[in-house]
Each structure stands twice: as C-alpha cells, then as structure tokens.
Amino acid sequence: MKKDENIPYKFESLSELHRVLGLPKPLHPLISLLEIKGDAIDTGKLPGTFIYNFYKISYKKKLTGKLKYGQGYYDFDDGGLFFKAPNQVSANGLNNEDHSGFTLVFHPDFLAGYPLAKKIKQYGFFSYAVNEALHLSDKEKVNIISVFKIIEEELQNRIDDFSQDVIISQIETLLNYSNRFYKRQFITRKSQNSDLLQKMEEFLDAYFSHEKYRVSGIPTVQLLAETLKISPGYLSDMLRSLTGQNAQQHIHAKLIEKAKEKISTTQLTIGEIAYELGFEHQSSFNKLFKLKTNLSPLEYRQSFN
C-alpha cells in the first residue's frame, strides 16, 4: 500500500477497506455497515490521507475535545453524524479516539437505476467539513440509529430480490432525516449564524467599497467561505436558512448594488462599468443585471432622465 506520501491513497472497493482494517469481507460487494464499539477498529492501519471511491455516512457517539465552528469553539462531546461523497480526501485521526458508533459505506453503483442515484447529489451536507457535523438530540439519535439497525438486519439476515429496494429506501430515509435535522441545527445556532452573516456582509461591503474587484475580479463563494472559515456548501445552506438566498445570490446582490451606483452617478459607458466590476464580457453583465432588476443597464440609466 506504499505510495508517494503526498498523494492520497485511493480505496477502490469496500473489500479493500475491510482488508486494510483487518475486518472480514463485506456481506455485499457494494455496501457495508460497520457497528463500531470502542477501539475495536484500529484506524492507525489507514494511510495518512486517503480517498474513498464510495459514499460514507458515520455516526460517532462521542468526540473528544472541541471542534471549531466559524470563529468559535463548541463542545461536541455527544458526537455527531458525518458525511463523505466519493473522491473527497480524508485524513487519518488519532488512533486512541473512541470510534463507537456506525459507519455506512456504499458504492455509487449500488444506487444505479434508482432515483436516489441522482437525488443524492442534491444533499449539500456531503460537502461539509468535519467541524460542521450534524449534532443530534436524543430523539434524533433514536431515529438515526433505528435506520442503521434496519440496514444492518437486511444485510445480515436476508439478502434477496427485495433487499436492495429496502436498503435504498432506508438510505433515503436517513438522508431525509439528516436534511431535516440540519435545518433544525441552523435554527438553533441562529445567533452564531447571524454573526457569520454580519461578517460576510462586512467583507462584501469592504470588498466593493475598496474596489478590490478591479484587481481580483468578482468575489467567489470559495473566497467568502475561506474568509469565514467554513465550507462553501455549509455557507450557502446556512444563508438559505437565514435569508432564503445562497452565497452566490448574496454576492450578486452586492454586485448589482454597486453597478446601480456606477450607472446612476457616473458617465462611464455600460461596457466600462462591466469591465470595472470584473466582467470579461458586457453581455454577461447585461444578462445578470436584467435578471436581477428586470431592466437592462441602459434602461436603468434612462429611468433617471
């Protein structure tokens, strides 16, 4: 398993993952559910960095220490639910951690032919960072663990013509529960999220006021997320819960606000304004402006005459 240390090791199959962890072969080649108790699995056998070729959903009952959220630290001793999509880089954690809980891994091919194969890409939490885990109430834990148990029973006791249908329906239930519980988490963290929203507004105001776009171009969602120290997906989903708009829509709103100011208070041509705002083509600026205001830039200028 030795490779260039700078290149993450890629697990191509569930069987390979089981072998590296010293586990029996999976009961199904495309899906596996591990119930982990204490330090029963030695994660020290994993490479320093690695990539799964499959989806991973883990419920960890307990986390040691604190994790960072935005600019603050919060105790997550009750554990949480974590999500990984295929081809995302993971890093090996501390070997002496308590890994008790459940880990469900399944290859995208397991979903082939089912609507969930496309729908699963709509769940934004697969792109969240580890410190943006879903933290469950006691009642929510019961719901999540019950789904894991049903999947476990299907895999262990009766793989037949209906097993895949049942398991996939349970995976979808697990994802729908997670979606609902994340919405609850956004609400219960409203004060912290409002602080992040304020920091984002201040950053965008400063960015456009100092006309950084002339050098750096239009700010991106990635830049916003890096500034706030959260993942782009979590940022957009958090903003939707607070404002009904994602991060890209917030950037566009500030951009149109600045464009209106230039159109109404300067003699610059529409093309010059588009260029100053970071657009390579005036047509792209015209299209966005009309989409947001129902007027072309020229019509907006004429409305002042």
VEXDO-799328 format. One record per atom (N, C-alpha, C, CB): x, y, z. Coordinates in steps of 0.2 Angstrom, whole numbers, plus 5000, padded with zeros to 4 digits. Atoms other than C-alpha are relative to their C-alpha. Glycine has a CB too. Layout:
# VEXDO-799328
XYZ/...
This chain:
# VEXDO-799328
500449945000/500050005000/500450065000/499550005006/499649955000/501550114999/500050044994/500849985001/500149965005/501350264988/500450075001/499350014997/499749934999/502050444986/499650035006/500050044994/500449984994/501650515003/499650074999/500550025006/500449945002/501050674995/499349994996/500450054996/500650025004/499750584985/499549955004/500249964994/500550044995/498150524995/499949934997/499450035000/500150075002/497950334994/499249994998/500249955006/500750015002/496350284985/499749935001/499950024992/500350064999/495250144991/499549994994/499650005007/500450015006/494450074975/499449965002/500449974995/500650054998/493249944984/499950005007/500249934997/500150014993/492449905000/500449945003/499249995001/499650054998/493349745001/500750025002/500149944995/499349974998/495049835001/500050045006/500250054994/500149974994/494449945015/500049955006/499450055000/500150054995/493949795025/500749975002/499549954998/499350034999/495649715022/500550045004/500249984993/499549954997/496649865027/499850005008/500050074997/500250004993/495649875043/500049945004/499350035001/499950064997/495849695047/499349975001/500350005006/500750024999/493949655045/499849954995/499550064999/500250055005/493049505037/499850044994/499549965003/500249975006/492549535019/499250025001/500049944994/500749984999/490949635017/499549954998/499950074996/500650045002/489249545016/499850014993/499550005005/500349985006/488849635000/500650044997/499450055000/499449965003/490249704987/499950075000/500149974994/500149935001/489449874986/499750045006/499550014994/500249974994/488849915003/500249965006/499250015000/499850034994/489449885021/499850055006/500749995000/500249964994/488849945038/500449975006/499249995002/499650024995/490049935052/499750035007/500850034999/500149984993/489549945071/500650005004/499449965003/499350004997/491050005080/499950015007/500450064997/500049994992/491249985099/500750015002/499749935003/499449984997/492650075107/500550014995/500249965006/499450005005/494350055099/500149934997/500650015004/500050075003/493849885091/500350014993/499349984999/499749995007/494449955074/500650055001/499550034995/499449965000/496250015073/500150054994/500649965001/500049965005/496150165062/500750024998/499650075001/499349985002/498050185063/500349964994/500449985006/499850045006/498150055049/499850044994/499649935000/500249965006/497350185037/500650044998/499450045002/499549955002/498550295027/499950075003/500050004992/500049934997/498950475032/499450044997/500650034999/500649975003/497750545019/499849944994/500350064996/500350055004/496650435008/499350034997/499849945004/500649985004/495150444996/499649945000/500150034993/500450055001/493650334996/499650014993/499450005006/500350005006/492850284980/499249995001/500349954995/500750024999/491150274988/499750055005/499949935003/500349954995/489950375000/500149975007/499250014998/499950024993/490250365018/499550055005/500750015002/500449964995/488950415032/500249975007/499349994999/499850034994/489650395050/499650045006/500850015001/500249974993/488850425067/500549985005/499249975002/499550014995/490150445080/499750025007/500650034999/500349984994/489450435098/500350055004/499949945004/499749954996/490750535106/500650034997/500249965007/499449975003/492050655101/500450035006/499950064995/499649974995/493550715112/500250074998/500649965001/499849935001/493950895114/499550044998/500650004996/500449955003/493251035105/500150014992/500050075003/499949995007/492951075087/499850074998/499549954995/500149935002/492951245078/499450014996/500650034997/500649985004/491351325071/500050074999/499349985003/499949935001/491651485062/500650035004/499350045002/499549974996/492651595074/500049975007/500050075000/500050024994/492151505089/500149925001/499350025003/499950074998/492451335098/499449985004/500649995004/500650024997/491051225104/500149935002/499450004995/499950074998/491051065114/499549954996/499849995008/500450055004/490450915104/500149935003/500250004992/499850064996/490650785117/499449944998/500050015007/500550045002/488950705111/500149974994/499350035001/499950035006/489650655095/499650044994/499949935000/500449975005/488850685078/500049964994/500350074998/500150045006/488450625060/500450044995/499350004998/499549975005/489750655046/499949964994/500749985003/500250025006/489550635028/500750014995/499450044997/499549995005/490850605014/499849974993/500649965002/500250025007/490550594995/500649974997/499850064996/499450035004/491650494983/500550054998/499849964994/499449965003/493350564979/500250065004/499950024993/499849944995/493450684994/500649975004/499550025004/499450024996/495150675003/499950005008/500650054999/500150014993/495150615021/500750005003/499549945002/499350014997/496550625034/499849965006/500250075002/500050054995/496850495047/500050045007/500649955000/500149974994/496350545065/500549975005/499350015003/499650034994/497150505082/499849935001/499950045006/500250074999/497250315085/499749995006/500649964999/500250024994/496750325103/499350035001/500450035006/500649984999/495050405100/499549955000/499850054993/500550045000/493450325104/499550004994/499550015006/500350005007/492650275087/499349975000/500449974995/500650034999/491050205094/499550034996/499849995007/500649985004/489550215083/499949964994/500250074997/500250045006/489050165065/500350044994/499249994999/499849985006/489850185048/499749974994/500850005000/500350035006/488950155032/500450034994/499250024999/499649985006/489950155016/499649964994/500749985000/500350035006/489150114999/500350034993/499250015000/499849985006/489750124981/499550034996/500349944996/500549975004/488850244969/499649954995/500350054995/500450055004/488450084958/499549975004/500549954998/500650034997/487350024972/499450034999/500250005008/500649965001/486150164968/499850004993/500150075002/500150005007/486250134949/499349984999/500549964996/500750015002/484450134941/499550025005/500049925000/500549974995/483650214957/500050074999/500249975007/500049935000/483150394958/500550035004/499350035001/499549984995/484250414973/500750014997/500049965006/499449995003/485750404961/500150074998/500149954994/499949935002/485450574955/499850055006/499550024994/500249964995/484550644970/500550015006/499449975003/499550004995/485950604982/500550064999/500449945001/499549945001/487050744974/499750075002/500150004992/500349944998/485750874980/500150015007/499350004998/499949994993/486150844998/500750035001/500049935004/499449964999/487350985002/500549985005/499950075001/499650014994/488050915018/500549954998/499649975006/499450045002/489150785009/500650044998/499849964993/499449965001/490250935005/500250045006/499950054994/499849964994/490351005023/500649975003/499449995005/499350024997/491951005033/499849965006/500450065002/500150054994/492150885048/499750055006/500749975002/500349964995/491851035060/499350034999/500550065001/500749985001/490151065053/499649935000/500050034993/500450064999/489550895058/499350015003/500349955005/500749994997/487650865062/500049975007/499549964995/500050024993/487450855081/499249995002/500350065004/500750024999/485850765086/499850005007/500049934998/500350014994/484650775100/499949935002/499350045000/500150074998/484250625110/499549964996/499849995007/500550035004/482650595100/500249994993/499450055000/499750015006/483550625084/500549944999/500450064998/499650065000/484850495088/499649945000/500450005007/500550065000/483450365091/499849994993/499450015004/500250015007/482850395073/500649984996/499750074997/499550025004/484550385065/500349935002/500650055001/499750064998/485150235075/499549944997/500149995007/500450055003/483550145070/500049984993/499250025002/499950015007/483850165052/500649964999/500150074996/499450045000/485650105054/499849925001/500550025004/500150074998/484949945063/499649974994/499650015006/500450035005/483649915049/500549984994/499550044997/499550025005/485049915036/500449955002/500550074998/499650064997/486149805047/499649945000/500250025007/500450075001/484749675048/499949984993/499350025004/500150025007/484449675030/500649974997/499850064995/499450035003/486249645026/500249945004/500650055001/499850064997/486549515039/499549945000/500150015008/500550055000/484949415038/499749984994/499550025005/500450025006/484149415021/500150044994/499250005002/499949975007/484949475005/499649964995/500850004999/500450035005/483649434992/499850054995/499349975003/500249965006/482749514977/499750075003/499449974996/500349944997/481949644989/500550045004/499449995004/499549974996/483549684999/500250074998/500649965002/499749945003/484249824988/499450065001/500249994993/500549955000/482549914987/499950025007/499349974998/500149994993/482349905006/500650055003/499949945005/499449974997/484149965010/500050074997/500649964998/500049945003/484050104997/499550055003/499950004992/500649964997/482350165004/500350035007/499449965001/499749994994/483250165021/500550065000/500249945004/499549955001/484750265015/499650074998/500549984994/500349945001/483550395008/499650035006/499449994994/500349984993/482650405025/500550035004/499649945003/499549974996/484250435033/500250074998/500649955000/499849935003/484750575021/499450055001/500149994993/500649954999/482950655023/500050025008/499449974998/499949984993/483150645042/500650055001/500149945004/499449964999/484850725041/499950074997/500649974996/500249935003/484150865030/499650045005/499749994993/500449964995/482850905042/500450025006/499449955002/499649994994/484050895057/500550064999/500349945003/499649945001/485251015049/499650065000/500449994993/500449945000/483851135046/499950035007/499349994996/500149994993/483551125065/500650035003/499849945004/499449974998/485351155068/500250074998/500649954998/499949935002/485451305058/499550055004/499850014992/500449964996/483951375068/500350015007/499349975000/499849994993/484651335085/500750035001/500149935003/499349965000/486351415080/499950074997/500549964997/500249945003/485451565074/500450065002/499350025001/499649954998/486451685084/500750004998/500050015008/499350015003/488151615079/500050014992/500249935001/500049995007/487551615061/499950074998/499449954997/500149925001/486951795062/500650035000/499550035005/499349975000/488751835067/500349994994/500349985006/499750015006/489351755052/499750044994/500049924998/500449965005/488051835041/500350085000/499350005001/499849934999/488652005048/500750014997/500050025007/499350005002/490451965045/500150004992/500449945003/500050015007/490051915027/499850074997/499549954998/500249945002/489152075024/500550065000/499350035003/499549964999/490552175031/500649994995/500350005007/499450025005/491852085020/499850034993/500149935000/500249985007/490752115004/500050084999/499349974999/500149935001/490452295008/500750034999/499750035007/499349985000/492352325011/500349984993/500449975005/499850025007/492752224995/499850054995/499849934999/500349955005/491652334984/500250075001/499349994999/499849934999/492052494993/500750024998/499850015008/499349995001/493852474991/500249984993/500549965005/500050025007/493552414973/500649954999/500250074996/499550065001/494652254975/499849964994/500049965006/500250045006/493652184961/500450024994/499350014998/499749975006/494652294949/500749964999/500250075001/499450045000/496252184953/499849935001/500450025006/500250074998/495452024960/499449974996/500049995007/500650025003/493852014950/499449995005/500149934997/500650004996/492151974957/500149945005/499449974995/499950054995/492251884974/499649944999/499850035007/500350065001/491851704974/499849975006/500649954997/500250044994/490951584986/500649975004/499549954998/499550034997/492551504989/500450055004/500549964995/499749954997/493351664994/499750025007/500150064996/500449994994/491951705006/500049955005/499250014998/500050054995/491951535014/500750005003/499949934996/499450004997/493851545017/500150065005/500650014994/500049944995/493651715025/499749995006/499750064996/500450014994/492351655037/500249935003/499349994998/499850074998/493251485039/499549955001/500450015007/500550055000/491851375035/500049984992/499350025002/500050035007/491551265019/499550044996/499849935000/500549975004/490651335004/499349985000/500350004993/500650035000/489251215005/499650025006/500049934999/500349994994/488851245023/499850085000/500549995006/500249935000/488951435020/499450014996/500650044997/500649985004/487651435006/499449975004/500149964993/500650034997/486451315016/499850045006/500249935002/500149964994/486651425032/499750064997/500750015003/500349935002/486251585022/499349984997/500450034994/500750015002/484751505014/499549995006/499949934996/500450014994/484051455031/499950075004/500349965005/500049934997/484351645037/499650054995/500650025002/500249945005/483951745021/499649974994/500650044998/500350035006/483251625008/500450014994/499350044999/499549995006/484751664997/500649965001/500150074998/499350034999/486351564994/500550055000/500149944995/499549965000/488051634995/500150044993/500749975001/499949965007/488151674976/499550054999/499949944994/500549955000/486551764977/500150075004/499349985002/499849954996/487251874991/500550044996/500249985007/499549975004/488751914980/499750044995/500549954998/500349965006/487651964965/499650065003/499649954997/500449944998/486552074976/500550065001/499749985007/499549954998/488152174982/500250034993/500549985004/499749985006/488752174964/499550054996/500249944995/500549965003/487152244957/499950075004/499349965000/500149944996/487052374971/500650054998/500149995008/499549965002/488752434966/499950024992/500749965000/500149985007/488352434947/499550055000/499749944996/500549955000/486752534951/500350075001/499449995004/499749944998/487852664959/500450034995/500549995006/499649985005/489052674945/499650034994/500549954997/500449985005/487652684932/499750075001/499549954998/500449944998/486752824941/500450065001/499549985005/499649944997/488152934947/500750014995/500249995007/499449985004/489552924933/499850004993/500549945001/500149995007/489752954915/500349944996/500250064997/499750065003/490552784912/499549974995/500349955005/500550045004/489852684897/499949935004/500449984993/500250074997/489052514901/500549955000/499349984997/499550055001/490452424894/500650015005/500350014993/499449984995/491752524905/499849975007/500150075000/500250024993/490652484921/500149935000/499350025001/500050075000/490552304916/500749975001/499749974994/499350025000/492452294914/500350025007/500450044995/499849994993/492752384931/499849965005/499850085001/500350054995/491652264940/500249935000/499250004999/499750065001/492652124934/499749954995/500049965007/500350045006/491652054919/500450004994/499350034999/499650015006/492651994904/499550034994/500249934999/500449985006/491152024893/499450045002/499749944996/500649964998/489752164894/499449964999/500050064995/500650045001/488452034888/499949975006/500149964994/500150044994/488751934904/499750055005/500649975002/500349954996/488452094914/499350024999/500550065000/500749985002/486952144905/499549955002/500050024992/500550064998/486151974907/499950005007/500349944997/500150004993/486451974926/499650065002/500749995003/500449944998/485852154928/499349994999/500350064997/500750005002/484252124919/499649945004/499949984992/500350064996/483951954928/499850035007/500549945000/500149984993/484052044945/499650065000/500750025003/500349934999/483252214941/499450004995/500450054998/500550005005/482052174926/500150064995/499350005003/499849955004/482952314917/500749994997/500050075003/499350005002/484452324906/500450065003/500150004992/499749944997/485852434912/499950074997/500849995000/500249945003/485452564899/499350025001/500149994992/500649984998/483652564903/500050025007/499549945000/500049984993/484052584921/500350075000/500549955005/499749935000/485152734917/499550054997/500650004995/500549955003/483752814906/499550015005/499749964993/500549994996/482552794920/500150065005/499949945005/499849954996/483552934929/499950074996/500750005002/500049945004/483253054914/499250024999/500349994993/
